[in-house]
Amino acid sequence: MDAMARYRQGNTQASYSDAQFAGKSQELITRLSAAYFDALLAENQLRLANAQSDALKENMTGNEILFAKGAGTRTDVLESRARYELAEAQVIEARDSVTNTRNALAMIIGTDPGALDTMRADVTPLLLTPAGLAEWESIARASNPDIVSNSYKADYAELEIARNRAGHTPRVDLVATHSRNTADSIYTFNQESTINLIGVQVTVPLYAGGSVNAQTRQALARFEGARAELDASTSKALLELRKQFDLLGSSELRISALLKAEQSALQLVEATQRSVAGGVRINLDVLNATQQLFTTRRDLARAQHGHLMAYLQLRAAAGVLDMTDLMKISAYFQPTP
């Protein structure tokens, strides 16, 4: 019984290592994707910050010209200059963010990432197959690396109970020996002897003190701890799965709303500029409308990247993330022009 338990434990350990390797592989994919998206988002924020700075600089220059001609006010000039200087500070901050995120990405891939691809404009939301949460939970229970590895860990602990209980059971060994001897003496010359033995050895334990019982109780306690870890990892994995499932659906709605908000903000900037020219609005309204436009574009970029990342993390929580998912995500990007 002891030998059979150790044999089964060896198989369980091999399966546990395979599950651990699969989990680390999926973790690498998510870490790499997160670092890439962070670097890409930082570059996008830098482009938006530069565009906002250029727009505010143009507004400031126009107000300075109007003020010099006596058609503008000093308040408009000061407002425009304050917004422009704040935008320049945001550009500097965005540059630092680009450097930091690219360095983090380089640490993972082991080299400079070079030019990053940008997200395509005609991005459509990702569709889930299967579409229901219950199906994804079933997949996670069977494939999530943490759940699977902890399940093997519990099986190993259960076999450890059987191995310790084997101290009470008889042991049967097949024993075989082969020996060959050559000897010389003053009475014999080149004497050879060959002995072959085969037999069965039976060991029947009578009493081993309280050692076997104590070790069995200890193994039972470890098994209960392994089962508790399995329940905890299952709850954690399913919680993460539900979180990413909900995030994937909400991010789709958020992207749709932000696309409409972007168009509305762009129209607001144009309408406000015409109203200022007509004397209905003031310069501050243009600055606020411009700020709203670039804030909306920033939120839209974050929502788009968050949607793709939620898809990958959902697949990882279910334990089915692989390189084909990265290939699917890569179709949403194009080389930077």
Phi, psi and chi 1 to 4 in degrees:
 res  aa     phi    psi   chi1   chi2   chi3   chi4
   1 MET       -  -37.9  -72.3 -177.3   63.9      -
   2 ASP   -62.6  -45.4  173.9   76.6      -      -
   3 ALA   -65.7  -41.0      -      -      -      -
   4 MET   -64.9  -40.4  -70.9  -61.0  -61.0      -
   5 ALA   -64.5  -41.7      -      -      -      -
   6 ARG   -66.7  -35.9  -74.9 -172.6  -75.4  110.4
   7 TYR   -63.7  -45.5  169.7   73.5      -      -
   8 ARG   -67.0  -34.5  -68.3  169.9 -179.8  166.5
   9 GLN   -64.2  -37.0  -78.8 -178.4  -42.0      -
  10 GLY   -62.2  -42.6      -      -      -      -
  11 ASN   -63.9  -40.0  -67.7  -26.9      -      -
  12 THR   -65.0  -40.4  -57.9      -      -      -
  13 GLN   -63.3  -39.3  -79.8 -176.3  -48.3      -
  14 ALA   -64.2  -43.5      -      -      -      -
  15 SER   -65.9  -37.6  -60.3      -      -      -
  16 TYR   -61.7  -43.2  172.3   83.0      -      -
  17 SER   -65.1  -38.6  -61.0      -      -      -
  18 ASP   -62.4  -41.7  -69.6  -21.6      -      -
  19 ALA   -66.3  -39.0      -      -      -      -
  20 GLN   -63.9  -41.3  -73.8  -77.6  -59.7      -
  21 PHE   -63.9  -42.9  178.7   77.7      -      -
  22 ALA   -61.8  -39.8      -      -      -      -
  23 GLY   -65.5  -42.1      -      -      -      -
  24 LYS   -66.3  -35.7  -65.5  -60.7 -178.5 -178.8
  25 SER   -64.1  -44.5  -61.0      -      -      -
  26 GLN   -67.9  -35.2  -64.8 -173.6   30.9      -
  27 GLU   -63.3  -38.3 -179.8 -176.0  -16.7      -
  28 LEU   -63.3  -42.0  174.5   60.6      -      -
  29 ILE   -61.8  -44.7  -66.9  177.0      -      -
  30 THR   -68.8  -38.4   54.1      -      -      -
  31 ARG   -66.1  -41.8  -76.2 -163.1  -58.1  113.9
  32 LEU   -64.2  -45.1  174.9   61.9      -      -
  33 SER   -64.0  -42.7  -58.9      -      -      -
  34 ALA   -63.3  -42.4      -      -      -      -
  35 ALA   -65.8  -38.5      -      -      -      -
  36 TYR   -66.0  -45.3 -172.7   89.3      -      -
  37 PHE   -64.5  -37.7  -73.0  150.6      -      -
  38 ASP   -62.8  -44.6  -73.0  -16.8      -      -
  39 ALA   -65.8  -40.5      -      -      -      -
  40 LEU   -67.4  -40.6 -167.7   60.8      -      -
  41 LEU   -66.3  -37.4 -175.3   61.0      -      -
  42 ALA   -64.4  -40.8      -      -      -      -
  43 GLU   -65.9  -37.9  -70.2 -171.9   -8.3      -
  44 ASN   -66.1  -39.0 -174.1   67.2      -      -
  45 GLN   -64.4  -35.7  -60.8  -53.1  -51.0      -
  46 LEU   -65.9  -42.2  178.3   58.2      -      -
  47 ARG   -62.9  -42.1  -75.1 -167.6  -66.8  -90.9
  48 LEU   -66.0  -40.1  -71.7  175.5      -      -
  49 ALA   -64.1  -41.0      -      -      -      -
  50 ASN   -65.0  -42.1  -78.0  -36.5      -      -
  51 ALA   -64.0  -41.0      -      -      -      -
  52 GLN   -65.5  -41.1 -177.9 -179.8   17.7      -
  53 SER   -63.0  -42.8  176.8      -      -      -
  54 ASP   -62.9  -41.8  -67.3  -18.9      -      -
  55 ALA   -65.3  -41.2      -      -      -      -
  56 LEU   -70.2  -33.2  -67.9  173.8      -      -
  57 LYS   -65.8  -41.3 -177.1  178.4 -179.0  179.9
  58 GLU   -63.2  -40.5 -178.0  179.4   -7.1      -
  59 ASN   -64.7  -41.2 -179.0  -90.4      -      -
  60 MET   -64.6  -43.2  179.5 -174.3   68.9      -
  61 THR   -62.2  -42.4  -57.1      -      -      -
  62 GLY   -62.9  -40.9      -      -      -      -
  63 ASN   -68.0  -35.3  -75.1  -32.1      -      -
  64 GLU   -66.0  -38.3  -72.1  175.8  -13.2      -
  65 ILE   -66.0  -43.6  -66.3  174.1      -      -
  66 LEU   -63.9  -39.4  -68.9  174.7      -      -
  67 PHE   -65.9  -38.2  178.4   71.2      -      -
  68 ALA   -65.6  -30.5      -      -      -      -
  69 LYS   -88.6   -2.4  -65.3 -179.2  177.3  179.9
  70 GLY    85.2    9.1      -      -      -      -
  71 ALA  -100.1   -8.8      -      -      -      -
  72 GLY  -116.8 -178.0      -      -      -      -
  73 THR  -119.1  157.3   64.4      -      -      -
  74 ARG   -69.4  -29.0 -173.7  170.8 -177.3   80.9
  75 THR   -62.2  -43.0  -58.9      -      -      -
  76 ASP   -60.9  -40.3  -68.4  -18.2      -      -
  77 VAL   -64.8  -45.0  173.6      -      -      -
  78 LEU   -66.5  -39.8  -66.3  176.2      -      -
  79 GLU   -62.6  -46.6  -73.1  174.8  -12.4      -
  80 SER   -63.2  -40.9  -57.7      -      -      -
  81 ARG   -67.5  -39.8 -175.9  175.6  -60.3  166.9
  82 ALA   -64.5  -43.3      -      -      -      -
  83 ARG   -65.9  -39.2  -68.4  -66.3 -178.2   95.2
  84 TYR   -65.2  -44.3  169.0   70.5      -      -
  85 GLU   -65.4  -36.1  -68.5  172.8   -9.8      -
  86 LEU   -65.3  -40.0  177.8   60.7      -      -
  87 ALA   -64.3  -36.8      -      -      -      -
  88 GLU   -64.3  -37.8  -78.7  -66.6  -73.2      -
  89 ALA   -64.9  -37.6      -      -      -      -
  90 GLN   -67.9  -32.6  -68.0  174.0  -13.4      -
  91 VAL   -63.8  -43.4  168.5      -      -      -
  92 ILE   -62.8  -43.1  -64.3  173.6      -      -
  93 GLU   -63.5  -39.7 -178.0 -179.4   -2.0      -
  94 ALA   -65.4  -36.8      -      -      -      -
  95 ARG   -63.7  -42.7  -74.3  174.0 -176.6  163.4
  96 ASP   -62.1  -39.3  -69.3  -21.2      -      -
  97 SER   -64.6  -39.3  179.0      -      -      -
  98 VAL   -61.5  -45.6  168.0      -      -      -
  99 THR   -61.4  -44.6  -59.1      -      -      -
 100 ASN   -67.3  -44.4  -66.2  -27.1      -      -
 101 THR   -69.5  -35.8   53.9      -      -      -
 102 ARG   -68.1  -36.9  -74.3  180.0   63.7   88.2
 103 ASN   -64.7  -39.6  -71.6  -20.5      -      -
 104 ALA   -64.3  -39.7      -      -      -      -
 105 LEU   -66.9  -40.3  177.5   59.1      -      -
 106 ALA   -63.5  -33.3      -      -      -      -
 107 MET   -65.0  -31.5  -71.1 -178.3   61.5      -
 108 ILE   -78.7  -44.9  -63.1  176.8      -      -
 109 ILE   -88.1  -12.5   64.6  177.3      -      -
 110 GLY    82.2    9.6      -      -      -      -
 111 THR  -158.3  169.6 -175.1      -      -      -
 112 ASP   -65.9  132.2 -176.3   77.5      -      -
 113 PRO   -70.4  -16.9   23.8  -32.3      -      -
 114 GLY    70.5 -155.7      -      -      -      -
 115 ALA   -74.0  130.0      -      -      -      -
 116 LEU   -91.3  144.1  -57.5 -179.4      -      -
 117 ASP   -70.4  151.4  -66.3  -16.1      -      -
 118 THR  -105.8  156.4   56.2      -      -      -
 119 MET   -72.7  139.5 -174.7  174.0  -68.9      -
 120 ARG   -68.1  154.3  -57.9  173.0   63.7   91.8
 121 ALA   -76.6  -29.9      -      -      -      -
 122 ASP   -94.9   54.9   53.8  -17.2      -      -
 123 VAL   -82.9  129.7  172.8      -      -      -
 124 THR  -108.3  147.0   56.6      -      -      -
 125 PRO   -60.1  147.9  -22.6   33.1      -      -
 126 LEU   -75.0  140.0  -71.1  161.7      -      -
 127 LEU  -102.1  136.9  -61.2  178.4      -      -
 128 LEU   -93.1  139.7  -77.2 -179.4      -      -
 129 THR  -135.7  111.6  -54.7      -      -      -
 130 PRO   -73.3  168.0   28.0  -35.1      -      -
 131 ALA   -93.1  -17.8      -      -      -      -
 132 GLY   -91.9  150.2      -      -      -      -
 133 LEU   -69.0  -36.5  177.7   59.6      -      -
 134 ALA   -61.4  -39.4      -      -      -      -
 135 GLU   -65.3  -39.3  -68.7   86.6  -10.5      -
 136 TRP   -67.1  -34.9  -78.8  103.5      -      -
 137 GLU   -66.2  -38.3  -71.4 -179.0  -14.4      -
 138 SER   -64.1  -40.7  -61.4      -      -      -
 139 ILE   -63.9  -41.8  -65.2  173.5      -      -
 140 ALA   -64.9  -40.7      -      -      -      -
 141 ARG   -61.7  -29.7  -68.8 -180.0 -175.6  -85.9
 142 ALA   -94.8  -22.3      -      -      -      -
 143 SER  -125.5  -16.9  -57.0      -      -      -
 144 ASN   -58.6  126.5 -179.3  -85.8      -      -
 145 PRO   -59.1  -38.6  -24.0   33.7      -      -
 146 ASP   -66.4  -42.2  -71.3  -21.4      -      -
 147 ILE   -65.8  -45.4  -64.2  177.4      -      -
 148 VAL   -64.8  -45.5  173.4      -      -      -
 149 SER   -65.2  -40.5   60.5      -      -      -
 150 ASN   -69.9  -27.4  -80.7  -65.8      -      -
 151 SER   -66.6  -43.4  176.1      -      -      -
 152 TYR   -65.8  -34.8  -75.9  124.4      -      -
 153 LYS   -63.8  -39.7 -172.0  175.8  179.4 -179.9
 154 ALA   -68.0  -38.6      -      -      -      -
 155 ASP   -62.8  -40.4  -68.3  -18.6      -      -
 156 TYR   -62.5  -43.3 -178.0   90.9      -      -
 157 ALA   -64.9  -35.6      -      -      -      -
 158 GLU   -67.6  -39.6 -173.1  174.6   14.4      -
 159 LEU   -66.8  -28.3  -70.6  169.5      -      -
 160 GLU   -64.7  -32.3 -174.2   69.4    9.4      -
 161 ILE   -63.9  -47.1  -61.2  174.7      -      -
 162 ALA   -63.0  -37.0      -      -      -      -
 163 ARG   -65.9  -38.8 -169.5 -176.7   71.8   81.3
 164 ASN   -74.1  -35.0  -76.1  -78.4      -      -
 165 ARG   -66.1  -22.6  -77.5  176.4  176.7  168.3
 166 ALA   -63.5  -13.8      -      -      -      -
 167 GLY   -63.8  -17.1      -      -      -      -
 168 HIS   -93.2  -10.1  -69.5  -56.4      -      -
 169 THR  -101.5  153.9   60.6      -      -      -
 170 PRO   -64.3  157.0  -20.3   32.2      -      -
 171 ARG  -125.5  129.3  178.7 -172.1  179.7   95.9
 172 VAL  -115.1  124.5 -179.9      -      -      -
 173 ASP  -121.6  136.6  -66.0  -70.3      -      -
 174 LEU   -89.2  118.3  177.9   64.9      -      -
 175 VAL  -114.3  127.6 -179.5      -      -      -
 176 ALA  -137.2  136.3      -      -      -      -
 177 THR  -135.0  151.3   62.2      -      -      -
 178 HIS  -139.2  126.3  167.8   77.1      -      -
 179 SER  -136.2  144.2   62.2      -      -      -
 180 ARG  -135.7  127.5 -179.3  179.4  179.2 -177.1
 181 ASN  -127.4  141.4  -60.5  -52.8      -      -
 182 THR  -125.2  127.3  -58.9      -      -      -
 183 ALA  -135.9  144.3      -      -      -      -
 184 ASP  -124.8  141.5  -67.4  -32.2      -      -
 185 SER  -149.2 -177.4   67.0      -      -      -
 186 ILE   -74.5  -12.6   56.7  176.3      -      -
 187 TYR  -102.8  -25.6  -58.0  105.9      -      -
 188 THR  -127.4  158.1   60.8      -      -      -
 189 PHE  -133.3  124.6  174.4   72.4      -      -
 190 ASN    53.7   50.9 -162.3   23.7      -      -
 191 GLN   -82.0  128.4 -178.8  178.5   -1.7      -
 192 GLU  -117.7  144.1  -66.3 -176.0    0.1      -
 193 SER  -142.2  136.1   63.2      -      -      -
 194 THR  -123.5  129.1  -58.4      -      -      -
 195 ILE  -125.6  124.7  -58.5  175.9      -      -
 196 ASN  -118.3  126.4  -65.4  -43.6      -      -
 197 LEU  -127.9  139.9  -64.3  175.2      -      -
 198 ILE  -144.6  138.6 -174.1  168.9      -      -
 199 GLY  -169.1  179.5      -      -      -      -
 200 VAL  -117.4  130.6  175.9      -      -      -
 201 GLN  -114.0  123.7  178.0  177.9  -54.4      -
 202 VAL  -113.2  126.0  179.6      -      -      -
 203 THR  -114.8  121.0  -56.0      -      -      -
 204 VAL  -113.1  109.6 -179.4      -      -      -
 205 PRO   -70.5  133.0   25.8  -32.3      -      -
 206 LEU   -97.7  -54.0  -64.2  178.4      -      -
 207 TYR  -157.0  127.3 -179.6   69.1      -      -
 208 ALA  -119.2   26.8      -      -      -      -
 209 GLY    69.7 -155.3      -      -      -      -
 210 GLY   -92.3    8.9      -      -      -      -
 211 SER   -62.9  -47.3  174.0      -      -      -
 212 VAL   -63.8  -44.9  173.8      -      -      -
 213 ASN   -64.7  -39.9  -68.9  -26.6      -      -
 214 ALA   -66.9  -42.9      -      -      -      -
 215 GLN   -66.4  -34.3  -69.9  174.8   -5.4      -
 216 THR   -67.0  -42.9  -58.3      -      -      -
 217 ARG   -64.3  -38.2  -70.9 -166.1  -62.1  -90.4
 218 GLN   -64.2  -42.3 -174.6 -179.9   43.0      -
 219 ALA   -65.4  -36.4      -      -      -      -
 220 LEU   -64.8  -39.8 -178.2   60.6      -      -
 221 ALA   -65.4  -39.7      -      -      -      -
 222 ARG   -65.2  -35.9  -70.1  175.2  178.4  170.4
 223 PHE   -64.2  -42.6  171.0   67.2      -      -
 224 GLU   -62.6  -39.1  -65.5  -63.6  -26.2      -
 225 GLY   -64.7  -39.1      -      -      -      -
 226 ALA   -66.4  -37.6      -      -      -      -
 227 ARG   -65.7  -38.0  -72.0  -65.5  -57.7  -92.0
 228 ALA   -65.3  -40.2      -      -      -      -
 229 GLU   -64.0  -37.8  -70.9 -177.6   10.0      -
 230 LEU   -63.1  -44.5  173.9   59.9      -      -
 231 ASP   -63.6  -40.7  -67.3  -20.1      -      -
 232 ALA   -66.2  -42.9      -      -      -      -
 233 SER   -67.4  -34.3   63.3      -      -      -
 234 THR   -65.1  -46.3  -59.0      -      -      -
 235 SER   -62.6  -42.3  -60.8      -      -      -
 236 LYS   -64.8  -43.3 -179.4  180.0  178.3 -179.1
 237 ALA   -66.0  -41.8      -      -      -      -
 238 LEU   -69.7  -33.8  -66.2 -179.1      -      -
 239 LEU   -64.4  -44.5  179.6   62.6      -      -
 240 GLU   -64.2  -38.3  178.1   66.9   15.9      -
 241 LEU   -62.1  -47.1 -178.4   76.1      -      -
 242 ARG   -63.6  -37.8  -62.1 -173.8 -169.9  103.8
 243 LYS   -62.1  -48.2  173.1 -175.5  174.1 -177.7
 244 GLN   -71.2  -33.0  -61.4  -57.4  -30.9      -
 245 PHE   -63.0  -47.2 -175.3   86.7      -      -
 246 ASP   -66.4  -38.9  -66.6  -20.8      -      -
 247 LEU   -65.4  -37.3 -177.9   59.7      -      -
 248 LEU   -63.6  -42.2 -169.6   64.0      -      -
 249 GLY   -70.6  -41.9      -      -      -      -
 250 SER   -70.4  -34.0   62.3      -      -      -
 251 SER   -67.0  -31.3   61.9      -      -      -
 252 GLU   -63.2  -44.3 -179.7  179.2  -13.1      -
 253 LEU   -67.5  -36.9  -61.3  175.6      -      -
 254 ARG   -65.8  -41.0  180.0  174.1  172.1   81.6
 255 ILE   -62.5  -44.4  -70.1  171.8      -      -
 256 SER   -61.0  -42.2  177.0      -      -      -
 257 ALA   -68.4  -39.5      -      -      -      -
 258 LEU   -71.0  -31.4  -73.7  171.6      -      -
 259 LEU   -62.9  -42.0  -75.2  171.7      -      -
 260 LYS   -67.5  -39.2  -62.9  176.7 -178.5  177.7
 261 ALA   -65.2  -35.3      -      -      -      -
 262 GLU   -63.4  -44.7 -179.0 -173.0   20.7      -
 263 GLN   -64.2  -39.8  -66.3  -60.8  -41.3      -
 264 SER   -66.6  -39.9  -61.5      -      -      -
 265 ALA   -65.9  -37.6      -      -      -      -
 266 LEU   -65.6  -43.1 -176.7   60.3      -      -
 267 GLN   -65.5  -34.2  -65.3  173.1    3.6      -
 268 LEU   -65.3  -41.0  176.7   61.8      -      -
 269 VAL   -61.1  -46.7  171.0      -      -      -
 270 GLU   -64.2  -42.3  -63.9  173.1   -9.7      -
 271 ALA   -67.9  -38.4      -      -      -      -
 272 THR   -66.3  -39.8  -54.8      -      -      -
 273 GLN   -61.9  -40.5  -71.1  173.9  -18.2      -
 274 ARG   -68.3  -35.9  -69.9 -166.2  -64.4  -93.1
 275 SER   -67.4  -37.3  -62.2      -      -      -
 276 VAL   -63.5  -42.7  170.3      -      -      -
 277 ALA   -62.9  -30.7      -      -      -      -
 278 GLY   -87.7   -2.5      -      -      -      -
 279 GLY    85.1    9.2      -      -      -      -
 280 VAL   -87.1  -39.7  178.6      -      -      -
 281 ARG  -110.1  170.0  -67.0  -69.2 -174.9   93.2
 282 ILE  -113.8  172.0   59.9  175.4      -      -
 283 ASN   -60.7  -34.9  178.1   67.0      -      -
 284 LEU   -61.1  -32.9 -178.3   60.0      -      -
 285 ASP   -65.3  -36.6  -65.0  -31.7      -      -
 286 VAL   -66.0  -42.7  176.5      -      -      -
 287 LEU   -63.2  -41.9  -62.7  176.2      -      -
 288 ASN   -66.6  -39.9  -69.9  -24.9      -      -
 289 ALA   -65.9  -39.5      -      -      -      -
 290 THR   -64.6  -42.9  -56.4      -      -      -
 291 GLN   -61.9  -40.3 -179.8   66.3   40.0      -
 292 GLN   -64.5  -38.5  179.8  179.5  -17.5      -
 293 LEU   -62.6  -49.1  172.5   61.6      -      -
 294 PHE   -72.8  -30.1  -73.9  101.3      -      -
 295 THR   -65.3  -40.0  -59.9      -      -      -
 296 THR   -64.7  -42.4  -57.3      -      -      -
 297 ARG   -65.3  -36.2  -73.0  175.9  173.2  173.1
 298 ARG   -65.1  -44.7  179.6 -161.4   62.0 -165.9
 299 ASP   -65.3  -34.7  -66.2  -18.6      -      -
 300 LEU   -65.4  -43.5  174.9   59.9      -      -
 301 ALA   -62.4  -41.4      -      -      -      -
 302 ARG   -64.6  -41.0  -71.4  178.4  177.0  174.9
 303 ALA   -65.6  -39.6      -      -      -      -
 304 GLN   -65.6  -44.4  -70.4  172.7  -27.0      -
 305 HIS   -67.1  -38.0  -71.8   88.9      -      -
 306 GLY   -64.6  -33.8      -      -      -      -
 307 HIS   -64.1  -46.1  179.5   74.4      -      -
 308 LEU   -67.3  -39.3  -62.2 -179.4      -      -
 309 MET   -68.5  -35.0 -162.8   63.0 -152.7      -
 310 ALA   -64.7  -36.0      -      -      -      -
 311 TYR   -62.9  -46.0  174.2   81.4      -      -
 312 LEU   -65.7  -42.0  -66.6  176.4      -      -
 313 GLN   -70.6  -29.8  -69.5  178.9  -27.9      -
 314 LEU   -65.3  -45.5  172.4   65.6      -      -
 315 ARG   -62.7  -37.5  -59.6  -84.7  -61.6  177.0
 316 ALA   -67.8  -41.0      -      -      -      -
 317 ALA   -64.7  -30.7      -      -      -      -
 318 ALA   -80.8  -13.4      -      -      -      -
 319 GLY    82.6   20.5      -      -      -      -
 320 VAL  -122.4   15.9  -67.5      -      -      -
 321 LEU   -74.3  132.4  179.4   64.2      -      -
 322 ASP  -149.4 -172.9   54.8   26.2      -      -
 323 MET   -66.7  -25.5  -67.3  -58.8  -63.6      -
 324 THR   -64.1  -30.0   58.0      -      -      -
 325 ASP   -68.7  -38.2  -65.5  -52.4      -      -
 326 LEU   -64.1  -39.5  -79.7 -175.0      -      -
 327 MET   -63.3  -36.5  -62.0  -61.6  -64.2      -
 328 LYS   -67.4  -40.1 -175.7  175.0 -178.2  179.4
 329 ILE   -68.6  -36.9  -67.3  -64.2      -      -
 330 SER   -63.4  -22.3   65.2      -      -      -
 331 ALA   -67.5  -14.2      -      -      -      -
 332 TYR   -87.6    1.5  -76.1   73.9      -      -
 333 PHE  -121.9  158.9  -64.5   87.3      -      -
 334 GLN  -141.8  154.5   62.0 -176.2   -1.5      -
 335 PRO   -57.8  144.6  -23.7   34.0      -      -
 336 THR   -66.4  125.8  -56.9      -      -      -
 337 PRO   -67.2      -   23.4  -32.1      -      -
